[in-house]
Amino acid sequence: MDQKQIETAIEMGRKDAINVITNSTENAYSSLDNLIHYHAMKKSGDQQILTHTYGSFTEARQNGEFGDYDIMEDPLMKKYTFMTK
């Protein structure tokens, strides 16, 4: 990738993130919550996530397979939030 392609990809990601964060619908919140939960499980090496893609994880979580997730109760991920003291 050249510099312009990299900048375009970064800008697309930034716009997508802003859309998810600023969209006030439950669906957008759920989408961001799913993404954070999925990333946290991947980052921690959780064995449950090894057989899932993001899409299958989202479906499984919607069906109650993974339960709730609170980033502020996860010591590994809490350090990545702006709310950390």
C-alpha positions as CSV (number, residue, x, y, z in Angstrom):
1,M,0.0,0.0,0.0
2,D,1.2,3.5,-0.7
3,Q,0.8,6.5,1.6
4,K,-2.5,7.7,0.1
5,Q,-4.1,4.2,0.4
6,I,-3.0,3.9,4.0
7,E,-4.4,7.4,4.8
8,T,-7.7,6.5,3.0
9,A,-8.0,3.2,5.0
10,I,-7.4,5.0,8.3
11,E,-9.9,7.7,7.4
12,M,-12.5,5.1,6.5
13,G,-12.0,3.4,9.9
14,R,-12.2,6.7,11.7
15,K,-15.5,7.5,10.1
16,D,-16.9,4.1,10.8
17,A,-15.9,4.3,14.4
18,I,-17.4,7.8,14.8
19,N,-20.7,6.5,13.2
20,V,-20.9,3.6,15.7
21,I,-20.1,5.8,18.7
22,T,-22.4,8.7,17.8
23,N,-25.3,6.6,16.6
24,S,-27.7,6.6,19.5
25,T,-29.7,3.5,18.5
26,E,-29.5,0.3,20.5
27,N,-28.3,-1.5,17.4
28,A,-25.2,0.7,17.2
29,Y,-24.5,0.3,20.9
30,S,-24.8,-3.4,20.6
31,S,-22.5,-3.4,17.6
32,L,-19.7,-1.5,19.5
33,D,-20.2,-3.7,22.5
34,N,-19.9,-6.8,20.4
35,L,-16.7,-5.5,18.8
36,I,-15.1,-4.7,22.1
37,H,-16.1,-8.0,23.6
38,Y,-14.9,-10.0,20.6
39,H,-11.5,-8.1,20.6
40,A,-11.1,-8.6,24.3
41,M,-11.6,-12.4,24.0
42,K,-9.2,-12.6,21.0
43,K,-6.6,-10.5,22.8
44,S,-6.8,-12.6,26.0
45,G,-6.5,-15.9,24.1
46,D,-9.9,-17.1,25.3
47,Q,-10.4,-20.6,23.9
48,Q,-14.1,-20.1,23.3
49,I,-13.4,-17.6,20.6
50,L,-11.1,-19.8,18.5
51,T,-13.9,-21.3,16.4
52,H,-15.7,-18.0,15.7
53,T,-15.4,-15.3,13.2
54,Y,-16.7,-11.9,14.2
55,G,-20.0,-12.7,12.4
56,S,-20.5,-16.0,14.1
57,F,-19.5,-14.5,17.5
58,T,-22.1,-11.8,17.1
59,E,-24.8,-14.4,16.4
60,A,-23.7,-16.6,19.2
61,R,-23.7,-13.7,21.6
62,Q,-27.1,-12.6,20.5
63,N,-28.3,-16.2,21.3
64,G,-26.8,-15.9,24.8
65,E,-23.7,-18.0,24.4
66,F,-21.3,-15.3,25.6
67,G,-23.3,-13.2,28.0
68,D,-22.6,-9.7,29.0
69,Y,-19.2,-7.9,29.0
70,D,-18.0,-4.9,30.9
71,I,-14.8,-3.4,29.7
72,M,-14.3,-1.7,33.1
73,E,-14.3,-5.1,34.9
74,D,-11.6,-6.5,32.5
75,P,-8.1,-5.6,33.8
76,L,-6.6,-6.4,30.4
77,M,-8.9,-4.1,28.4
78,K,-9.6,-1.4,31.1
79,K,-6.2,0.1,30.5
80,Y,-7.3,1.0,26.9
81,T,-10.2,3.2,28.0
82,F,-10.1,6.9,28.5
83,M,-11.9,6.5,31.8
84,T,-9.0,4.7,33.5
85,K,-7.8,6.6,36.6
